[in-house]
Amino acid sequence: MKPVWNVVAALAVATASAEVPDLALRAIPVGDVRLLDSPFHDAQNRDLDYILTLEPDRLLSGMRAAARLEPKAALYGGWEKNGSGIVGHYLSACAWMYAATGDKRVKEKMDYIVSEMAAYQKNRGDGGLYASPWEADRWYAALGRGELRLSNVVPWYVGHKTLAGVRDAWLTGGNQQAKEVLLRYADWCVQITSKLTDQQWADLTSKEFGAPNEVFADLYAETGKPEYLALAKRFRKEPMVAALAENNFSVLNGKHANTEIPLFVGYERIYEATGEERWHKAAANFWDAVITKQTFSFGGNSIWEAFINPGEYDKKLADICGPETCNTYNMLKLTRQLHELRPQARYADYMERALYNHIITSLGPAPDNGFAYYTPTRPGHYKRYSQPFDAFWCCVGSGMENHGRYGSYIYSASEDRLWVNLFMPSQMRWKEKDIEIRQTTAFPEDGIISLAVKAGKSVDFTLSIRCPGWVDATKVKLRVNGKSLDVKAEAGSYLDVKRIWQSGDVLQAYFPPEPRMEKSAGGGYASFYHGPILLAAPLGDVGLVKQDFYADGSEPFIQLGRKEMDQSKVPSLPIGASVRMLEKGKGRKLGYTLKTTQGGQALVPFYQIGLERYSVYFPLR
Protein backbone atom coordinates (compact mmCIF):
# COMPACT_ATOMS: atom_id res chain seq x y z
CA MET A 1 0.00 0.00 0.00
CA LYS A 2 1.38 3.39 -0.95
CA PRO A 3 1.96 5.63 2.10
CA VAL A 4 -0.37 8.61 2.29
CA TRP A 5 2.07 10.71 4.28
CA ASN A 6 4.50 11.55 1.51
CA VAL A 7 3.09 15.09 1.37
CA VAL A 8 4.51 16.07 4.76
CA ALA A 9 7.76 17.46 3.38
CA ALA A 10 5.92 19.55 0.82
CA LEU A 11 3.65 20.92 3.52
CA ALA A 12 6.63 21.88 5.64
CA VAL A 13 8.15 23.79 2.72
CA ALA A 14 4.85 25.56 2.09
CA THR A 15 4.83 26.84 5.64
CA ALA A 16 7.94 28.88 5.05
CA SER A 17 6.47 30.75 2.09
CA ALA A 18 2.79 31.06 3.01
CA GLU A 19 1.61 34.30 4.58
CA VAL A 20 -0.01 33.92 7.98
CA PRO A 21 -3.52 35.43 7.73
CA ASP A 22 -4.67 38.35 9.81
CA LEU A 23 -7.97 37.54 11.49
CA ALA A 24 -10.65 40.08 10.63
CA LEU A 25 -11.77 40.17 14.25
CA ARG A 26 -11.31 38.51 17.62
CA ALA A 27 -13.93 37.34 20.07
CA ILE A 28 -14.13 39.49 23.18
CA PRO A 29 -12.59 37.18 25.82
CA VAL A 30 -15.13 35.37 27.94
CA GLY A 31 -13.46 36.88 31.01
CA ASP A 32 -14.58 40.32 29.83
CA VAL A 33 -18.23 39.30 29.44
CA ARG A 34 -20.76 38.70 32.18
CA LEU A 35 -24.16 37.20 31.48
CA LEU A 36 -27.23 38.92 32.90
CA ASP A 37 -30.55 37.34 33.83
CA SER A 38 -31.69 34.97 31.07
CA PRO A 39 -32.08 31.24 30.41
CA PHE A 40 -28.38 31.18 29.54
CA HIS A 41 -27.39 32.74 32.85
CA ASP A 42 -29.52 30.16 34.62
CA ALA A 43 -27.90 27.32 32.67
CA GLN A 44 -24.45 28.69 33.45
CA ASN A 45 -25.22 28.79 37.16
CA ARG A 46 -26.62 25.26 37.20
CA ASP A 47 -23.56 23.98 35.36
CA LEU A 48 -21.33 25.79 37.86
CA ASP A 49 -23.13 24.09 40.72
CA TYR A 50 -22.53 20.69 39.13
CA ILE A 51 -18.85 21.40 38.48
CA LEU A 52 -18.43 22.30 42.14
CA THR A 53 -19.97 19.00 43.29
CA LEU A 54 -17.32 16.92 41.53
CA GLU A 55 -14.19 15.86 43.43
CA PRO A 56 -10.91 16.36 41.54
CA ASP A 57 -9.23 13.47 43.36
CA ARG A 58 -11.83 11.05 41.99
CA LEU A 59 -11.43 12.44 38.47
CA LEU A 60 -7.64 12.14 38.81
CA SER A 61 -7.63 8.65 40.30
CA GLY A 62 -6.61 6.78 37.15
CA MET A 63 -4.03 9.38 36.14
CA ARG A 64 -2.49 9.31 39.61
CA ALA A 65 -2.24 5.50 39.52
CA ALA A 66 -0.58 5.72 36.09
CA ALA A 67 2.01 8.02 37.67
CA ARG A 68 2.81 5.21 40.15
CA LEU A 69 1.25 7.09 43.05
CA GLU A 70 -1.45 5.84 45.40
CA PRO A 71 -4.85 7.26 44.37
CA LYS A 72 -6.39 9.60 46.91
CA ALA A 73 -9.96 8.57 46.05
CA ALA A 74 -11.87 5.99 44.03
CA LEU A 75 -12.82 6.53 40.40
CA TYR A 76 -16.32 7.70 39.56
CA GLY A 77 -18.64 5.23 37.83
CA GLY A 78 -19.86 5.00 34.26
CA TRP A 79 -17.32 5.54 31.51
CA GLU A 80 -14.74 6.65 34.07
CA LYS A 81 -14.31 3.04 35.20
CA ASN A 82 -12.96 2.25 31.74
CA GLY A 83 -10.47 5.12 31.60
CA SER A 84 -12.51 7.75 29.76
CA GLY A 85 -10.25 10.45 31.18
CA ILE A 86 -12.94 13.07 31.53
CA VAL A 87 -10.65 15.12 33.76
CA GLY A 88 -9.44 16.98 30.65
CA HIS A 89 -12.96 18.17 29.87
CA TYR A 90 -13.43 19.00 33.54
CA LEU A 91 -10.26 21.10 33.57
CA SER A 92 -11.47 22.99 30.49
CA ALA A 93 -14.87 23.46 32.13
CA CYS A 94 -13.22 24.90 35.24
CA ALA A 95 -11.07 27.27 33.20
CA TRP A 96 -13.97 28.57 31.12
CA MET A 97 -16.31 28.81 34.08
CA TYR A 98 -13.76 30.70 36.15
CA ALA A 99 -13.20 33.15 33.31
CA ALA A 100 -16.96 33.50 32.77
CA THR A 101 -17.89 34.05 36.43
CA GLY A 102 -14.77 34.87 38.44
CA ASP A 103 -15.83 32.23 40.97
CA LYS A 104 -12.74 31.48 43.10
CA ARG A 105 -14.06 28.06 44.12
CA VAL A 106 -13.82 26.75 40.59
CA LYS A 107 -10.37 28.35 40.23
CA GLU A 108 -9.20 26.40 43.26
CA LYS A 109 -10.27 23.15 41.60
CA MET A 110 -8.51 24.13 38.37
CA ASP A 111 -5.30 25.08 40.17
CA TYR A 112 -5.34 21.90 42.22
CA ILE A 113 -5.67 19.66 39.16
CA VAL A 114 -2.80 21.42 37.39
CA SER A 115 -0.55 21.07 40.45
CA GLU A 116 -1.42 17.37 40.69
CA MET A 117 -0.58 16.85 37.02
CA ALA A 118 2.77 18.52 37.54
CA ALA A 119 3.45 16.12 40.41
CA TYR A 120 2.52 13.13 38.23
CA GLN A 121 4.93 14.25 35.53
CA LYS A 122 7.70 14.63 38.09
CA ASN A 123 7.10 11.24 39.68
CA ARG A 124 6.93 9.31 36.43
CA GLY A 125 9.74 11.32 34.91
CA ASP A 126 8.77 11.27 31.23
CA GLY A 127 6.40 14.24 30.91
CA GLY A 128 3.42 12.13 29.88
CA LEU A 129 -0.07 12.26 31.38
CA TYR A 130 -1.99 9.00 31.20
CA ALA A 131 -5.63 8.20 31.95
CA SER A 132 -4.79 4.75 33.33
CA PRO A 133 -1.87 2.40 34.08
CA TRP A 134 -2.84 0.37 30.99
CA GLU A 135 -2.34 3.42 28.79
CA ALA A 136 1.02 4.20 30.36
CA ASP A 137 2.58 0.76 30.71
CA ARG A 138 1.16 -1.05 27.70
CA TRP A 139 -0.27 1.11 24.90
CA TYR A 140 2.04 4.13 25.00
CA ALA A 141 5.02 2.00 26.01
CA ALA A 142 4.52 0.02 22.82
CA LEU A 143 4.05 3.21 20.80
CA GLY A 144 7.38 4.51 22.07
CA ARG A 145 9.01 1.39 20.62
CA GLY A 146 7.36 2.06 17.27
CA GLU A 147 4.56 -0.47 17.79
CA LEU A 148 1.00 0.66 17.03
CA ARG A 149 -1.80 -1.34 18.63
CA LEU A 150 -4.70 -0.66 16.30
CA SER A 151 -7.26 -2.50 18.39
CA ASN A 152 -7.60 0.69 20.42
CA VAL A 153 -6.34 4.19 19.62
CA VAL A 154 -8.62 5.82 22.19
CA PRO A 155 -5.57 6.91 24.23
CA TRP A 156 -5.07 9.75 21.73
CA TYR A 157 -8.75 10.65 21.96
CA VAL A 158 -8.34 10.91 25.73
CA GLY A 159 -4.97 12.62 25.29
CA HIS A 160 -6.56 15.36 23.21
CA LYS A 161 -9.01 16.09 26.04
CA THR A 162 -6.11 16.30 28.50
CA LEU A 163 -4.01 18.50 26.21
CA ALA A 164 -6.97 20.83 25.65
CA GLY A 165 -7.77 20.98 29.35
CA VAL A 166 -4.23 22.01 30.30
CA ARG A 167 -4.14 24.52 27.43
CA ASP A 168 -7.42 26.05 28.60
CA ALA A 169 -6.18 26.25 32.18
CA TRP A 170 -3.23 28.25 30.85
CA LEU A 171 -4.72 30.46 28.13
CA THR A 172 -8.29 30.88 29.43
CA GLY A 173 -7.90 30.27 33.16
CA GLY A 174 -4.60 32.15 33.52
CA ASN A 175 -2.75 29.35 35.34
CA GLN A 176 0.95 29.74 34.50
CA GLN A 177 1.94 26.36 35.90
CA ALA A 178 -0.33 24.86 33.25
CA LYS A 179 1.99 26.27 30.58
CA GLU A 180 4.91 24.32 32.04
CA VAL A 181 2.83 21.14 32.32
CA LEU A 182 1.55 21.51 28.76
CA LEU A 183 4.97 22.06 27.20
CA ARG A 184 6.40 19.02 29.00
CA TYR A 185 3.41 16.98 27.88
CA ALA A 186 3.70 18.24 24.29
CA ASP A 187 7.41 17.43 24.13
CA TRP A 188 6.59 13.92 25.35
CA CYS A 189 3.99 13.61 22.56
CA VAL A 190 6.63 14.57 19.99
CA GLN A 191 9.04 12.00 21.40
CA ILE A 192 6.55 9.14 21.81
CA THR A 193 5.46 9.36 18.16
CA SER A 194 8.93 9.82 16.69
CA LYS A 195 9.37 6.16 15.66
CA LEU A 196 6.08 5.78 13.78
CA THR A 197 6.32 5.13 10.07
CA ASP A 198 4.16 6.82 7.46
CA GLN A 199 2.06 3.69 7.19
CA GLN A 200 1.57 3.54 10.96
CA TRP A 201 0.41 7.16 10.95
CA ALA A 202 -2.06 6.33 8.19
CA ASP A 203 -3.32 3.37 10.21
CA LEU A 204 -3.60 5.37 13.43
CA THR A 205 -5.54 8.19 11.80
CA SER A 206 -7.97 5.79 10.16
CA LYS A 207 -9.61 5.44 13.60
CA GLU A 208 -11.21 7.91 16.02
CA PHE A 209 -8.28 9.58 17.74
CA GLY A 210 -9.63 12.92 18.90
CA ALA A 211 -8.09 16.08 17.47
CA PRO A 212 -4.66 16.73 19.00
CA ASN A 213 -3.89 18.77 15.87
CA GLU A 214 -5.90 21.65 17.35
CA VAL A 215 -3.72 21.92 20.46
CA PHE A 216 -0.42 21.45 18.62
CA ALA A 217 -1.38 24.20 16.17
CA ASP A 218 -2.12 26.42 19.17
CA LEU A 219 1.25 25.54 20.67
CA TYR A 220 3.02 26.33 17.42
CA ALA A 221 1.29 29.72 17.35
CA GLU A 222 2.34 30.39 20.96
CA THR A 223 5.94 29.13 20.79
CA GLY A 224 6.99 29.02 17.14
CA LYS A 225 8.48 25.55 17.61
CA PRO A 226 8.33 23.70 14.27
CA GLU A 227 8.05 20.26 15.89
CA TYR A 228 4.61 21.21 17.21
CA LEU A 229 3.43 22.23 13.74
CA ALA A 230 4.81 19.03 12.24
CA LEU A 231 2.91 16.96 14.80
CA ALA A 232 -0.28 18.99 14.23
CA LYS A 233 -0.10 18.05 10.55
CA ARG A 234 0.54 14.40 11.33
CA PHE A 235 -2.77 14.18 13.19
CA ARG A 236 -4.88 14.46 10.07
CA LYS A 237 -6.93 12.34 7.70
CA GLU A 238 -5.26 13.26 4.44
CA PRO A 239 -7.88 11.76 2.09
CA MET A 240 -10.58 13.77 3.89
CA VAL A 241 -8.57 17.02 3.78
CA ALA A 242 -7.78 16.59 0.09
CA ALA A 243 -11.37 15.80 -0.84
CA LEU A 244 -12.95 18.66 1.11
CA ALA A 245 -10.38 21.14 -0.19
CA GLU A 246 -11.74 20.27 -3.65
CA ASN A 247 -15.43 20.45 -2.63
CA ASN A 248 -15.91 16.68 -2.72
CA PHE A 249 -18.59 16.24 -0.06
CA SER A 250 -19.30 12.58 -0.79
CA VAL A 251 -16.42 11.49 1.43
CA LEU A 252 -18.53 12.45 4.45
CA ASN A 253 -21.35 10.01 3.74
CA GLY A 254 -21.68 7.49 6.55
CA LYS A 255 -18.58 8.69 8.38
CA HIS A 256 -18.53 8.93 12.18
CA ALA A 257 -19.35 12.61 12.60
CA ASN A 258 -17.47 13.50 15.76
CA THR A 259 -14.35 11.80 14.49
CA GLU A 260 -14.25 14.37 11.70
CA ILE A 261 -15.66 17.61 13.16
CA PRO A 262 -12.96 18.33 15.79
CA LEU A 263 -10.24 17.55 13.26
CA PHE A 264 -11.54 20.36 11.04
CA VAL A 265 -11.28 22.69 14.03
CA GLY A 266 -7.61 21.70 14.06
CA TYR A 267 -7.20 22.12 10.31
CA GLU A 268 -8.51 25.67 10.53
CA ARG A 269 -6.08 26.38 13.37
CA ILE A 270 -3.21 25.10 11.20
CA TYR A 271 -4.29 27.55 8.51
CA GLU A 272 -4.44 30.41 11.00
CA ALA A 273 -0.92 29.56 12.17
CA THR A 274 0.62 29.02 8.73
CA GLY A 275 -1.45 30.62 5.99
CA GLU A 276 -1.53 27.37 3.98
CA GLU A 277 -4.80 27.80 2.11
CA ARG A 278 -5.73 24.13 1.60
CA TRP A 279 -6.46 23.71 5.31
CA HIS A 280 -8.91 26.62 5.29
CA LYS A 281 -10.56 25.50 2.06
CA ALA A 282 -11.15 22.08 3.56
CA ALA A 283 -12.52 23.51 6.82
CA ALA A 284 -14.79 26.09 5.16
CA ASN A 285 -16.15 23.57 2.65
CA PHE A 286 -16.69 21.05 5.43
CA TRP A 287 -18.71 23.61 7.40
CA ASP A 288 -20.87 24.38 4.36
CA ALA A 289 -21.49 20.69 3.72
CA VAL A 290 -22.46 19.90 7.30
CA ILE A 291 -24.75 22.92 7.67
CA THR A 292 -26.53 22.56 4.33
CA LYS A 293 -26.68 18.76 3.99
CA GLN A 294 -26.46 17.26 7.47
CA THR A 295 -27.99 19.65 10.02
CA PHE A 296 -31.38 19.27 11.68
CA SER A 297 -33.81 21.90 12.93
CA PHE A 298 -32.06 22.62 16.25
CA GLY A 299 -28.53 22.85 14.82
CA GLY A 300 -27.34 19.31 15.54
CA ASN A 301 -26.16 16.82 12.96
CA SER A 302 -25.83 13.07 12.33
CA ILE A 303 -27.94 10.08 13.41
CA TRP A 304 -26.38 7.11 15.18
CA GLU A 305 -23.29 9.36 15.28
CA ALA A 306 -22.83 9.05 11.49
CA PHE A 307 -23.27 11.57 8.70
CA ILE A 308 -26.31 10.87 6.55
CA ASN A 309 -26.16 9.38 3.08
CA PRO A 310 -27.94 11.29 0.28
CA GLY A 311 -31.67 10.62 0.18
CA GLU A 312 -31.85 9.23 3.72
CA TYR A 313 -32.48 12.44 5.67
CA ASP A 314 -36.16 11.90 6.48
CA LYS A 315 -35.67 8.19 7.12
CA LYS A 316 -32.93 8.91 9.65
CA LEU A 317 -34.92 11.77 11.17
CA ALA A 318 -37.53 9.25 12.35
CA ASP A 319 -34.98 7.09 14.18
CA ILE A 320 -34.81 7.00 17.99
CA CYS A 321 -31.19 8.16 18.01
CA GLY A 322 -30.70 11.87 17.36
CA PRO A 323 -27.74 14.24 16.96
CA GLU A 324 -24.91 14.00 19.47
CA THR A 325 -24.24 17.05 21.67
CA CYS A 326 -20.46 16.76 21.18
CA ASN A 327 -20.98 17.38 17.46
CA THR A 328 -22.62 20.74 18.07
CA TYR A 329 -20.01 21.67 20.69
CA ASN A 330 -17.32 21.19 18.05
CA MET A 331 -19.31 22.80 15.21
CA LEU A 332 -19.65 25.91 17.36
CA LYS A 333 -15.88 26.04 17.81
CA LEU A 334 -15.33 25.77 14.06
CA THR A 335 -18.05 28.34 13.35
CA ARG A 336 -16.45 30.91 15.63
CA GLN A 337 -13.07 30.36 13.95
CA LEU A 338 -14.51 30.90 10.48
CA HIS A 339 -16.42 33.96 11.66
CA GLU A 340 -13.27 35.53 13.10
CA LEU A 341 -11.41 35.02 9.84
CA ARG A 342 -14.13 36.27 7.47
CA PRO A 343 -17.10 37.57 9.48
CA GLN A 344 -20.47 36.72 8.00
CA ALA A 345 -23.90 36.86 9.62
CA ARG A 346 -24.62 33.27 8.54
CA TYR A 347 -21.99 32.05 10.99
CA ALA A 348 -23.62 33.99 13.82
CA ASP A 349 -27.04 32.76 12.66
CA TYR A 350 -25.81 29.20 13.14
CA MET A 351 -24.36 29.99 16.56
CA GLU A 352 -27.74 31.39 17.57
CA ARG A 353 -29.64 28.37 16.26
CA ALA A 354 -27.31 25.89 17.93
CA LEU A 355 -27.08 27.66 21.29
CA TYR A 356 -30.79 28.42 21.72
CA ASN A 357 -32.10 25.17 20.29
CA HIS A 358 -29.52 22.49 21.11
CA ILE A 359 -26.84 23.43 23.63
CA ILE A 360 -29.12 24.96 26.25
CA THR A 361 -31.65 22.16 25.73
CA SER A 362 -28.97 19.53 26.35
CA LEU A 363 -28.88 20.54 30.03
CA GLY A 364 -31.62 18.73 31.93
CA PRO A 365 -34.17 20.56 34.07
CA ALA A 366 -33.47 21.50 37.67
CA PRO A 367 -32.93 20.18 40.24
CA ASP A 368 -31.45 17.00 38.76
CA ASN A 369 -29.94 18.66 35.67
CA GLY A 370 -27.74 16.19 33.79
CA PHE A 371 -26.46 16.30 30.20
CA ALA A 372 -28.05 14.75 27.11
CA TYR A 373 -25.93 12.60 24.82
CA TYR A 374 -28.46 12.46 21.98
CA THR A 375 -31.35 14.78 21.15
CA PRO A 376 -33.88 12.72 19.19
CA THR A 377 -35.55 14.21 16.14
CA ARG A 378 -38.13 11.40 16.04
CA PRO A 379 -41.66 12.76 16.66
CA GLY A 380 -43.01 11.85 20.09
CA HIS A 381 -39.67 10.75 21.53
CA TYR A 382 -37.70 12.02 24.53
CA LYS A 383 -34.19 12.77 25.80
CA ARG A 384 -32.23 10.94 28.46
CA TYR A 385 -29.89 12.85 30.76
CA SER A 386 -26.83 11.72 32.67
CA GLN A 387 -26.92 10.78 36.32
CA PRO A 388 -24.46 12.99 38.21
CA PHE A 389 -21.80 10.50 39.31
CA ASP A 390 -22.39 7.34 37.28
CA ALA A 391 -22.41 8.34 33.61
CA PHE A 392 -19.50 10.52 32.40
CA TRP A 393 -20.17 9.98 28.71
CA CYS A 394 -18.26 12.11 26.23
CA CYS A 395 -21.23 14.51 26.08
CA VAL A 396 -21.05 14.95 29.85
CA GLY A 397 -17.51 16.23 29.33
CA SER A 398 -18.34 18.64 26.52
CA GLY A 399 -21.59 19.44 28.33
CA MET A 400 -19.71 20.69 31.38
CA GLU A 401 -17.80 23.06 29.10
CA ASN A 402 -20.71 24.32 27.02
CA HIS A 403 -22.45 26.52 29.56
CA GLY A 404 -19.32 28.42 30.56
CA ARG A 405 -18.65 29.32 26.93
CA TYR A 406 -21.78 31.36 26.14
CA GLY A 407 -20.06 34.70 26.65
CA SER A 408 -17.40 33.89 24.06
CA TYR A 409 -19.90 34.01 21.19
CA ILE A 410 -21.72 37.28 21.89
CA TYR A 411 -19.20 39.99 20.96
CA SER A 412 -16.20 40.34 18.66
CA ALA A 413 -13.90 43.25 17.94
CA SER A 414 -11.53 44.50 15.27
CA GLU A 415 -9.40 47.62 15.52
CA ASP A 416 -12.21 50.18 15.32
CA ARG A 417 -15.32 48.04 15.20
CA LEU A 418 -17.36 46.16 17.79
CA TRP A 419 -19.49 43.31 16.48
CA VAL A 420 -22.66 42.25 18.30
CA ASN A 421 -23.27 38.69 17.15
CA LEU A 422 -25.94 37.45 19.55
CA PHE A 423 -28.87 38.94 21.43
CA MET A 424 -28.18 37.79 24.96
CA PRO A 425 -28.46 39.94 28.13
CA SER A 426 -24.89 40.67 29.11
CA GLN A 427 -22.29 43.23 30.06
CA MET A 428 -18.94 43.38 28.28
CA ARG A 429 -15.70 45.31 28.53
CA TRP A 430 -13.73 46.28 25.45
CA LYS A 431 -10.33 46.80 27.02
CA GLU A 432 -8.64 48.25 23.97
CA LYS A 433 -11.15 51.12 23.84
CA ASP A 434 -11.73 51.38 27.58
CA ILE A 435 -15.50 51.12 27.19
CA GLU A 436 -18.27 48.91 28.49
CA ILE A 437 -21.47 47.85 26.74
CA ARG A 438 -24.53 46.65 28.62
CA GLN A 439 -26.96 44.67 26.49
CA THR A 440 -30.51 44.38 27.78
CA THR A 441 -33.25 42.54 25.96
CA ALA A 442 -36.26 40.32 26.48
CA PHE A 443 -35.31 38.46 23.30
CA PRO A 444 -36.69 36.13 22.09
CA GLU A 445 -39.98 37.24 23.69
CA ASP A 446 -39.63 40.45 21.70
CA GLY A 447 -37.09 41.80 19.25
CA ILE A 448 -35.88 44.90 21.09
CA ILE A 449 -32.16 44.97 21.87
CA SER A 450 -30.66 47.90 23.80
CA LEU A 451 -26.92 48.55 23.92
CA ALA A 452 -25.88 51.14 26.51
CA VAL A 453 -22.38 52.63 26.32
CA LYS A 454 -20.23 53.48 29.32
CA ALA A 455 -16.92 55.21 28.58
CA GLY A 456 -14.42 57.39 30.36
CA LYS A 457 -14.08 59.59 27.28
CA SER A 458 -15.59 59.92 23.82
CA VAL A 459 -14.60 57.08 21.49
CA ASP A 460 -14.87 56.94 17.70
CA PHE A 461 -15.78 53.45 16.51
CA THR A 462 -18.33 51.48 14.50
CA LEU A 463 -20.89 49.36 16.26
CA SER A 464 -21.94 46.50 13.97
CA ILE A 465 -25.05 44.60 15.01
CA ARG A 466 -26.22 41.43 13.29
CA CYS A 467 -29.33 41.69 11.14
CA PRO A 468 -30.42 38.03 11.33
CA GLY A 469 -31.24 35.89 8.35
CA TRP A 470 -34.67 35.09 9.81
CA VAL A 471 -35.91 38.69 10.09
CA ASP A 472 -38.15 40.66 7.72
CA ALA A 473 -35.67 43.40 6.82
CA THR A 474 -38.45 45.91 6.06
CA LYS A 475 -39.43 45.89 9.74
CA VAL A 476 -35.95 46.47 11.17
CA LYS A 477 -35.46 49.70 13.11
CA LEU A 478 -32.44 51.40 14.70
CA ARG A 479 -32.40 54.31 17.13
CA VAL A 480 -29.57 56.15 18.86
CA ASN A 481 -30.60 58.02 21.99
CA GLY A 482 -34.21 57.77 20.86
CA LYS A 483 -33.59 59.21 17.38
CA SER A 484 -34.47 56.96 14.46
CA LEU A 485 -31.75 56.18 11.93
CA ASP A 486 -32.18 55.74 8.20
CA VAL A 487 -31.80 51.97 7.87
CA LYS A 488 -31.18 50.01 4.69
CA ALA A 489 -31.34 46.61 6.30
CA GLU A 490 -30.61 43.31 4.62
CA ALA A 491 -31.41 40.05 6.37
CA GLY A 492 -28.25 38.04 6.94
CA SER A 493 -25.85 40.96 7.29
CA TYR A 494 -24.45 43.39 9.85
CA LEU A 495 -25.76 46.93 10.30
CA ASP A 496 -23.07 49.53 10.96
CA VAL A 497 -23.51 52.58 13.18
CA LYS A 498 -20.38 54.73 13.10
CA ARG A 499 -20.14 57.71 15.41
CA ILE A 500 -18.24 59.23 18.28
CA TRP A 501 -19.77 57.36 21.18
CA GLN A 502 -20.08 58.90 24.61
CA SER A 503 -20.97 57.50 27.98
CA GLY A 504 -24.75 57.26 28.25
CA ASP A 505 -25.37 56.69 24.54
CA VAL A 506 -27.88 53.94 23.79
CA LEU A 507 -28.32 52.08 20.53
CA GLN A 508 -31.69 50.37 20.30
CA ALA A 509 -32.35 47.81 17.58
CA TYR A 510 -35.62 46.16 16.64
CA PHE A 511 -35.55 42.75 14.94
CA PRO A 512 -39.09 41.40 15.32
CA PRO A 513 -39.24 37.59 15.55
CA GLU A 514 -42.10 36.17 13.53
CA PRO A 515 -43.43 32.64 13.04
CA ARG A 516 -41.68 30.61 10.34
CA MET A 517 -41.87 27.12 8.88
CA GLU A 518 -39.00 25.06 7.52
CA LYS A 519 -39.29 21.74 5.72
CA SER A 520 -36.88 18.89 6.31
CA ALA A 521 -34.27 18.15 3.65
CA GLY A 522 -36.38 15.25 2.39
CA GLY A 523 -39.56 17.35 2.33
CA GLY A 524 -41.60 14.94 4.43
CA TYR A 525 -41.60 16.89 7.72
CA ALA A 526 -42.06 20.48 8.87
CA SER A 527 -40.61 22.45 11.78
CA PHE A 528 -41.85 25.76 13.16
CA TYR A 529 -39.98 28.69 14.67
CA HIS A 530 -40.53 31.96 16.49
CA GLY A 531 -37.76 33.91 14.79
CA PRO A 532 -34.74 31.65 15.41
CA ILE A 533 -36.41 29.75 18.25
CA LEU A 534 -37.43 26.20 17.45
CA LEU A 535 -40.93 25.36 18.65
CA ALA A 536 -41.85 21.96 20.05
CA ALA A 537 -45.06 20.14 20.85
CA PRO A 538 -45.02 19.03 24.52
CA LEU A 539 -46.62 15.58 24.49
CA GLY A 540 -46.51 14.59 28.15
CA ASP A 541 -44.91 11.55 29.72
CA VAL A 542 -47.33 8.86 28.59
CA GLY A 543 -45.81 5.42 29.10
CA LEU A 544 -42.81 6.82 30.96
CA VAL A 545 -41.60 7.17 34.55
CA LYS A 546 -39.02 9.64 35.80
CA GLN A 547 -36.16 7.16 35.66
CA ASP A 548 -36.72 6.72 31.93
CA PHE A 549 -35.31 10.21 31.47
CA TYR A 550 -32.00 9.42 33.18
CA ALA A 551 -29.21 6.91 32.58
CA ASP A 552 -25.88 5.94 34.09
CA GLY A 553 -22.92 4.32 32.39
CA SER A 554 -23.81 0.68 32.97
CA GLU A 555 -26.67 0.01 30.56
CA PRO A 556 -26.31 -1.11 26.95
CA PHE A 557 -27.28 1.78 24.66
CA ILE A 558 -27.20 3.91 27.80
CA GLN A 559 -27.91 7.16 26.02
CA LEU A 560 -31.12 6.10 24.27
CA GLY A 561 -34.77 6.05 25.20
CA ARG A 562 -36.31 2.81 23.95
CA LYS A 563 -40.00 3.43 24.66
CA GLU A 564 -41.24 4.59 21.28
CA MET A 565 -44.46 6.41 20.50
CA ASP A 566 -46.65 5.01 17.73
CA GLN A 567 -45.98 7.30 14.75
CA SER A 568 -49.62 7.10 13.68
CA LYS A 569 -50.51 8.97 16.87
CA VAL A 570 -48.03 11.87 16.71
CA PRO A 571 -49.27 15.31 15.62
CA SER A 572 -49.18 15.55 11.83
CA LEU A 573 -50.03 18.02 9.08
CA PRO A 574 -51.50 17.88 5.59
CA ILE A 575 -48.98 17.91 2.76
CA GLY A 576 -49.86 21.50 1.84
CA ALA A 577 -49.16 22.83 5.35
CA SER A 578 -47.88 26.37 5.77
CA VAL A 579 -46.96 28.78 8.52
CA ARG A 580 -50.55 30.08 8.43
CA MET A 581 -51.50 27.00 10.44
CA LEU A 582 -49.59 28.45 13.40
CA GLU A 583 -51.43 30.87 15.68
CA LYS A 584 -50.33 32.75 18.77
CA GLY A 585 -51.46 30.75 21.78
CA LYS A 586 -51.80 31.06 25.53
CA GLY A 587 -50.06 29.49 28.49
CA ARG A 588 -46.28 29.19 28.47
CA LYS A 589 -44.24 32.15 27.23
CA LEU A 590 -43.88 32.27 23.45
CA GLY A 591 -46.71 29.77 23.18
CA TYR A 592 -48.40 28.98 19.88
CA THR A 593 -51.18 26.70 18.69
CA LEU A 594 -50.62 24.58 15.60
CA LYS A 595 -53.63 23.37 13.60
CA THR A 596 -52.66 19.74 13.14
CA THR A 597 -54.65 16.97 11.51
CA GLN A 598 -55.54 15.78 15.01
CA GLY A 599 -56.67 19.24 16.19
CA GLY A 600 -55.12 22.22 17.98
CA GLN A 601 -51.64 21.40 19.36
CA ALA A 602 -49.78 23.70 21.76
CA LEU A 603 -46.22 24.62 20.77
CA VAL A 604 -43.57 26.14 23.05
CA PRO A 605 -39.86 26.91 22.67
CA PHE A 606 -37.88 23.68 22.56
CA TYR A 607 -35.63 24.96 25.35
CA GLN A 608 -38.66 24.85 27.69
CA ILE A 609 -39.15 21.11 27.15
CA GLY A 610 -37.99 18.94 30.05
CA LEU A 611 -38.99 15.48 31.20
CA GLU A 612 -41.62 14.75 28.58
CA ARG A 613 -42.10 13.51 25.06
CA TYR A 614 -41.95 16.12 22.31
CA SER A 615 -42.11 16.70 18.58
CA VAL A 616 -39.97 19.26 16.79
CA TYR A 617 -40.78 17.70 13.42
CA PHE A 618 -44.32 17.17 12.14
CA PRO A 619 -44.92 14.58 9.42
CA LEU A 620 -46.65 15.82 6.28
CA ARG A 621 -49.16 13.22 5.12
Secondary structure, DSSP 8 states (H G I E B T S, - for coil): ---S-TTHHHHHHHHHHS-----S-EE--GGGEEE-SSHHHHHHHHHHHHHHHS-HHHHTHHHHHHTTS--SS---SGGGGGT--THHHHHHHHHHHHHHH--HHHHHHHHHHHHHHHHHHHHHSS----SSHHIIIIIHHHHHTT---TT--HHHHHHHHHHHHHHHHHHTT--HHHHHHHHHHHHHHHHHTTT--HHHHHHHTTS----HHHHHHHHHHHH--HHHHHHHHHSS-HHHHHHHHTT-GGGGTT-BHHHHHHHHHHHHHHHHHH--HHHHHHHHHHHHHHHHHTB-TTS-B-BTTB---TT-HHHHHTSS---BHHHHHHHHHHHHHHHHHS--HHHHHHHHHHIIIIIGGGB--TTT--BBSB---STTB---EE-SSS---HHHHHHHHHTT-THHHHEEEETTEEEE-----EEEEEGGGTEEEEEEE-TTSS-EEEEEEEESS-EEEEEEEEE-TTS-GGG-EEEETTEE------SSEEEEEEEEE-TT-EEEEE----EEEEE-TTSSEEEEEETTEEEEEE-TTTT--GGGGEE-SSSTTTT-------GGGS--B-TT--GGGEEE-SSSTT-EEEEETTEEEEEEEGGG--SS-EESSEEB-
